[in-house]
Amino acid sequence: MSQRQEWPRIAVVGAGAVGGYFGGMFARARAPTVFVGRRHFADALNSRGLVLDKSQGLERIRARATTEMSAVRDCSLILFCVKANDTATTANQLAPFVRPDATVVCLQNGVDNADQVRAAANVVVLPAAVYVAVSMPEPGRVKHLARGDLIIGPPSEKTTEVANLFISAGIPCRISDNIEGELWVKLLCNCALNAISALGHARYGEIAQNSDAKLLMQHIVDEVLAVGHGGGVVLPGIRDRESGMAAAMEIATQMADALSSTAQDLNRGRPTEIDALNGYIARRGAKLGIPAPVNHALFTLVKLAEQQVVI
């Protein structure tokens, strides 16, 4: 990266594992970055810095964190990384402080987060399909297992500018002219893997090697494709059930050591994003008159598991 790179001021809203990783990459590249997160995260960052735990080793990065949303006031790029079920609430908290010329990038699971942010804040909002395997074993320490790349869209001068910033920070970023379809490809992979990982206490690689789990995945994929196609969505690179299954299996293989974010949330007694994943497919299917019983079953089982652990 050029030493003359001119960085905008960057805010990371929702500084969990995903926000910690991508915000940490910007902070590592010496971009002025502030993290907005929970008190324990902010305290850890301000006292000890952010620790990126990658395969090459540990790296401690100086970073600034706060619990106050007003910190976004002077930032022109905002990485919006809250859980999908917190999108509307957090967007409304963000709206009074965000600059009118700011750009918000939604680094989240699910397909309708950007619409929710736009409804709350009158700013440019770019959706992103995020492919990264990360966890936060303790506040301020991000464990990176695999990948760490983005797809954003739709194409525009602003999108190109934002993609170049990610690339300058060492984050591979591709621009798509079918970002809705890309989000659905990611949704398909999430639906196929997340709930099985959570309910089966299994890493992705274990799922990929289990014939019954793969059969279950195929049923999930079939339903996601039926609902997507029923709503007029074109999923890039996915022509049929075989290529849909191949996309999910590729993620399972690339991120073999990962537990899904749904599994991590259940293990920590936190609400999951299942409403925006298998639950979304079940609801959307019901509206379109397309049955999605396997997705509905997985959604229901994860919601029941949440009730056992959430305090």
HUFEN-V591113 format. One record per backbone hydrogen bond with DSSP energy under -0.5 kcal/mol. CO is the residue of the C=O (numbers start at 1). NH is the residue of the N-H. Records with the same first field share a line. If there is no record, write none. Layout:
# HUFEN-V591113
CO->NH, NH
This chain:
# HUFEN-V591113
2->5
5->7
9->76, 77
10->34
11->13, 79
12->14, 36
13->81
14->16
16->20
17->21
18->22
19->23
20->24
21->25
22->26
23->27
24->28
25->29
26->31
27->30
31->33
32->10
33->64
34->12
35->37, 66
36->14, 15
38->42
39->43
40->44
41->45
42->46
43->47
44->48, 49
45->49
50->52, 61
51->53, 142
52->54, 59
53->144
54->57
57->54
59->52, 61
61->50
64->35
66->37
67->69
68->71
69->72
70->73
71->74
72->75
75->99
76->103
77->11, 79
78->80, 105
79->13, 81
80->107
83->86
84->87
86->90
87->91
88->92
89->93
90->94
91->95
92->96
94->97, 98
99->102
102->124
103->78
104->106, 126
105->80, 107
106->108, 128
112->116
113->117
114->118
115->119
116->120
117->120, 121
121->123
124->104
126->106
127->153
128->108, 130
129->151
130->132
131->148, 149
132->134
133->145, 146
135->143
138->141
140->51, 142
141->138, 143
142->53, 144
143->135, 145
146->133
149->131
150->174
151->129
152->176
153->127
156->160
157->161
158->162
159->163
160->164
161->165
162->166
163->167
164->168
165->169
166->169, 171
167->170
170->172
172->150
174->152
178->182
179->183
180->184
181->185
182->186
183->187
184->188
185->189
186->190
187->191
188->192
189->193
190->194
193->197
194->198
195->199
196->200
197->201, 202
203->206, 207
204->208
205->209
207->210
209->211
210->214
211->215
212->216
213->217
214->218
215->219
216->220
217->221
218->222
219->223
220->224
221->225
222->226
223->227
224->228
225->229
226->230
227->231
228->231, 233
229->232
233->235
234->236
235->238
237->239
240->244
241->245
242->246
243->247
244->248
245->249
246->250
247->251
248->252
249->253
250->254
251->255
253->256
255->258
256->205
258->204
260->264
261->265
262->266
263->267
264->268
265->270
266->269
269->311
273->276
274->277, 279
277->281
278->282
279->283
280->284
281->285
282->286
283->287
284->288
285->289, 290
286->289
289->291
292->296
293->297
294->298
295->299
296->300
297->301
298->302
299->303
300->304
301->305
302->306
303->307
304->308
305->308, 309
306->309, 310
